[in-house]
């Protein structure tokens, strides 16, 4: 538990310092992800991976670090994993659109980014997700699962992972500014459950969790959930699309949790580098 506590403490310390530092030096009207502020911001994004590698190296040396990093190129066999990864959020959002149509009598607004650009964005952003996945799923998840079981580990890590994003809800110039954090917390926890299930079923592959992370980020806007003009991150005020999305995400999460009944704490000991 000391290693886990150190991981979470150092990750939040480095990341939040970078996020708020980036926002502090960003000129009004500019993006905190550009220029010098952007460089500081990127360090914060990669903090989970940097802390995980540092702690692993201290604890187990070069061998443990190589074993951890190698999971990022571990390619699971079977096309079904990639269908799930790429279709997870797309399927959820299209279902949301159908439910919205049935309830409201009209279609919700759809994003206008062409599908081929979304695919390119997923491809190019997948390596960037190593900054988070190496830490959250590569380092923290197996240690939590060994101690508490996969079900509770996926739920607890989801809440911690969502909290890590909290500064974005107070920073100007990012897509989460002013949005309802409680809704985000519940949604991120649902995604954490799905990612934990995927990590377990693919034998600890970080490549597929990175790919799914990138796919979620780039396809969530095909039916936008953000509420225009939102200013209170701690309110429950969210769009109907956001509520429908949350509900369907938890239907998928419930199925993943049901499947996780077959996991054992001992099988994650081999994932701890």
Phi, psi and omega per residue, in radians:
X1 nan -0.488 3.130
X2 -1.086 -0.714 3.123
X3 -1.118 -0.739 3.112
X4 -1.115 -0.781 3.124
X5 -1.059 -0.730 3.111
X6 -1.117 -0.712 3.137
X7 -1.064 -0.880 -3.099
X8 -1.154 -0.735 -3.128
X9 -1.090 -0.866 -3.088
X10 -1.194 -0.647 3.128
X11 -1.111 -0.830 3.124
X12 -1.141 -0.702 -3.128
X13 -1.059 -0.883 -3.102
X14 -1.191 -0.852 -3.071
X15 -1.103 -0.890 -3.097
X16 -1.144 -0.615 3.069
X17 -1.073 -0.754 3.139
X18 -1.209 -0.743 -3.109
X19 -1.120 -0.866 -3.138
X20 -1.234 -0.565 3.072
X21 -1.138 -0.734 3.094
X22 -1.065 -0.774 3.136
X23 -1.133 -0.620 -3.081
X24 -1.163 -0.552 -3.085
X25 -1.752 0.063 3.130
X26 -1.445 2.200 3.109
X27 -1.100 2.640 3.109
X28 -0.954 2.333 3.119
X29 1.499 -0.154 -3.134
X30 -1.674 2.953 3.127
X31 -1.635 2.373 3.118
X32 -1.268 -0.025 -3.123
X33 -1.763 0.158 -3.110
X34 -2.028 2.704 3.064
X35 1.115 -2.581 -3.139
X36 -1.085 -0.721 3.104
X37 -1.038 -0.657 3.130
X38 -1.151 -0.645 3.107
X39 -1.119 -0.722 3.095
X40 -1.140 -0.716 3.129
X41 -1.036 -0.772 -3.121
X42 -1.097 -0.669 3.080
X43 -1.034 -0.719 3.106
X44 -1.105 -0.699 3.132
X45 -1.111 -0.658 -3.093
X46 -1.563 0.013 -3.112
X47 -0.998 -0.728 3.127
X48 -0.988 -0.719 3.136
X49 -1.233 -0.756 -3.111
X50 -1.092 -0.750 3.133
X51 -1.182 -0.723 3.136
X52 -1.067 -0.771 3.139
X53 -1.146 -0.745 -3.131
X54 -1.091 -0.813 -3.123
X55 -1.187 -0.647 3.118
X56 -1.161 -0.732 3.123
X57 -1.100 -0.738 3.120
X58 -1.125 -0.645 -3.044
X59 -1.471 -0.697 -2.994
X60 -2.226 -0.012 3.097
X61 1.360 -2.898 -3.053
X62 -1.077 -0.646 -3.110
X63 -1.070 -0.767 3.123
X64 -1.157 -0.661 3.139
X65 -1.166 -0.738 3.107
X66 -1.084 -0.733 3.128
X67 -1.103 -0.686 3.115
X68 -1.158 -0.857 -3.084
X69 -1.175 -0.569 -3.114
X70 -1.076 -0.433 3.138
X71 -1.138 -0.324 3.120
X72 -1.304 -0.260 3.099
X73 -2.056 0.289 3.100
X74 -1.396 1.943 -3.035
X75 -1.740 1.881 3.112
X76 -1.269 2.514 3.108
X77 -1.458 2.681 3.128
X78 1.836 2.096 -3.096
X79 -1.198 -0.334 -3.069
X80 -1.088 -0.530 -3.136
X81 -1.150 -0.687 -3.095
X82 -1.320 -0.548 3.039
X83 -1.121 -0.777 3.116
X84 -1.094 -0.816 -3.083
X85 -1.057 -0.840 -3.073
X86 -1.411 -0.434 -3.069
X87 -1.715 -0.135 -3.072
X88 -0.944 -1.112 -3.071
X89 -1.291 -0.577 3.096
X90 -1.071 -0.814 3.123
X91 -1.090 -0.720 3.116
X92 -1.097 -0.802 -3.088
X93 -1.198 -0.663 3.103
X94 -1.188 -0.621 3.059
X95 -1.141 -0.709 3.074
X96 -1.008 -0.778 -3.134
X97 -1.064 -0.708 3.129
X98 -1.178 -0.753 3.114
X99 -1.095 -0.760 3.120
X100 -1.035 -0.732 3.135
X101 -1.093 -0.734 -3.136
X102 -1.193 -0.668 -3.076
X103 -1.402 -0.766 -3.000
X104 -1.726 -0.235 3.126
X105 1.428 0.111 3.108
X106 -2.665 2.884 -3.114
X107 -1.448 2.567 3.036
X108 -1.289 3.014 3.066
X109 -1.210 2.455 3.097
X110 -1.938 2.610 3.048
X111 -1.203 2.747 -3.062
X112 -1.949 0.228 3.111
X113 -1.369 2.196 -3.141
X114 -1.031 2.587 -3.061
X115 -1.047 -0.627 -3.094
X116 -1.224 -0.516 3.053
X117 -1.254 -0.613 3.063
X118 -1.090 -0.738 3.132
X119 -1.125 -0.720 3.092
X120 -1.123 -0.700 3.135
X121 -1.119 -0.701 3.097
X122 -1.083 -0.790 -3.115
X123 -1.058 -0.823 -3.053
X124 -1.362 -0.433 -3.115
X125 -1.598 -0.189 3.138
X126 -0.994 -0.836 3.124
X127 -1.052 -0.538 -3.130
X128 -1.131 -0.525 -3.109
X129 -1.201 -0.197 3.055
X130 -1.049 -0.493 3.130
X131 -1.021 -0.580 3.099
X132 -1.717 -0.831 -2.982
X133 -1.128 -0.599 3.112
X134 -1.080 -0.548 3.126
X135 -1.507 -0.969 -3.025
X136 -1.193 -0.966 -3.102
X137 -1.546 -0.614 -3.092
X138 -1.293 -0.715 -3.074
X139 -1.764 -0.948 -2.979
X140 -1.325 -0.797 -3.023
X141 -1.015 -0.892 -3.120
X142 -1.097 -0.572 3.114
X143 -1.220 -0.714 3.077
X144 -1.164 -0.711 -3.113
X145 -1.173 -0.618 3.112
X146 -1.125 -0.586 -3.085
X147 -1.572 -0.717 -3.001
X148 -2.001 -0.135 -3.026
X149 1.597 2.705 -3.023
X150 -1.145 -0.659 -3.109
X151 -1.026 -0.959 -3.114
X152 -1.211 -0.565 3.111
X153 -1.115 -0.750 -3.123
X154 -1.156 -0.671 3.136
X155 -1.247 -0.814 -3.134
X156 -1.131 -0.750 3.129
X157 -1.141 -0.599 3.103
X158 -1.060 -0.753 3.123
X159 -1.146 -0.738 3.125
X160 -1.144 -0.751 3.132
X161 -1.063 -0.746 3.107
X162 -1.113 -0.759 -3.136
X163 -1.066 -0.609 3.104
X164 -1.005 -0.538 -3.128
X165 -1.447 -0.073 -3.007
X166 -0.934 -0.701 3.139
X167 -0.982 -0.514 -3.118
X168 -1.093 -0.420 -3.101
X169 -1.367 -0.177 3.141
X170 -2.021 -0.067 -3.136
X171 -1.607 2.345 3.086
X172 -1.325 2.578 3.023
X173 1.535 0.188 3.070
X174 -2.138 2.859 -2.996
X175 -1.242 -0.250 -3.116
X176 -1.695 -0.017 -3.065
X177 -0.921 2.104 3.035
X178 1.317 -0.076 -3.116
X179 -1.253 2.931 -3.054
X180 -1.340 1.878 -3.120
X181 -1.135 -0.672 3.116
X182 -1.000 -0.656 3.100
X183 -1.166 -0.731 3.122
X184 -1.107 -0.716 3.129
X185 -1.012 -0.825 -3.136
X186 -1.172 -0.686 -3.141
X187 -1.196 -0.733 3.139
X188 -1.156 -0.621 3.085
X189 -1.137 -0.681 3.077
X190 -1.093 -0.730 3.106
X191 -1.149 -0.672 3.112
X192 -1.044 -0.684 3.106
X193 -1.099 -0.791 3.139
X194 -1.127 -0.695 3.115
X195 -1.174 -0.667 3.114
X196 -1.137 -0.750 3.081
X197 -1.031 -0.789 -3.137
X198 -1.105 -0.772 3.123
X199 -1.041 -0.752 3.139
X200 -1.148 -0.843 -3.048
X201 -1.245 -0.365 3.137
X202 -1.768 0.270 3.067
X203 1.208 0.543 3.075
X204 1.511 0.459 3.117
X205 -1.330 2.110 3.036
X206 -1.480 -0.342 3.116
X207 -1.040 -0.775 -3.106
X208 -1.303 -0.536 3.080
X209 -1.237 -0.625 3.055
X210 -1.109 -0.754 3.138
X211 -1.126 -0.737 3.133
X212 -1.174 -0.704 3.093
X213 -1.002 -0.805 3.129
X214 -1.131 -0.712 -3.131
X215 -1.129 -0.740 3.115
X216 -1.073 -0.835 -3.110
X217 -1.044 -0.619 -3.007
X218 -1.680 -0.217 3.133
X219 -1.966 -0.103 -3.128
X220 -1.112 -0.382 -3.114
X221 -1.524 0.072 3.141
X222 -1.180 -0.447 2.917
X223 -2.320 1.619 -2.989
X224 -1.049 2.462 3.139
X225 -1.881 -0.310 -3.021
X226 -1.057 2.544 3.133
X227 -1.763 2.109 -3.106
X228 -1.103 2.377 3.071
X229 1.315 0.239 -3.133
X230 -1.168 2.417 -3.094
X231 -2.355 -0.080 -3.073
X232 -2.094 1.690 -3.082
X233 -1.100 -0.357 -3.081
X234 -1.751 0.207 3.086
X235 -1.542 2.944 3.041
X236 -1.792 0.227 -3.116
X237 -1.363 1.999 -3.121
X238 -2.549 2.851 -3.139
X239 -1.212 2.776 3.090
X240 -1.079 -0.634 3.091
X241 -1.057 -0.703 3.129
X242 -1.104 -0.736 3.132
X243 -1.170 -0.748 3.098
X244 -1.095 -0.741 3.135
X245 -1.057 -0.784 3.141
X246 -1.057 -0.769 -3.128
X247 -1.076 -0.769 -3.105
X248 -1.274 -0.607 3.057
X249 -1.037 -0.656 -3.124
X250 -1.358 -0.386 2.983
X251 -1.145 -0.774 3.087
X252 -1.132 -0.747 -3.137
X253 -1.088 -0.674 3.130
X254 -1.091 -0.693 3.094
X255 -1.114 -0.752 3.123
X256 -1.102 -0.725 3.112
X257 -1.106 -0.666 3.095
X258 -1.083 -0.746 3.129
X259 -1.145 -0.564 -3.092
X260 -1.188 -0.182 3.092
X261 -1.019 -0.414 -3.128
X262 -1.464 -0.029 -3.135
X263 -1.499 2.704 3.081
X264 -2.215 2.663 -3.124
X265 -1.108 -0.623 -3.067
X266 -1.121 -0.544 -3.088
X267 -1.212 -0.259 3.135
X268 -1.573 -0.149 3.105
X269 -1.085 -0.587 3.111
X270 -1.262 -0.254 3.108
X271 -1.544 -0.164 -3.121
X272 -1.523 1.961 -3.077
X273 -1.422 nan nan
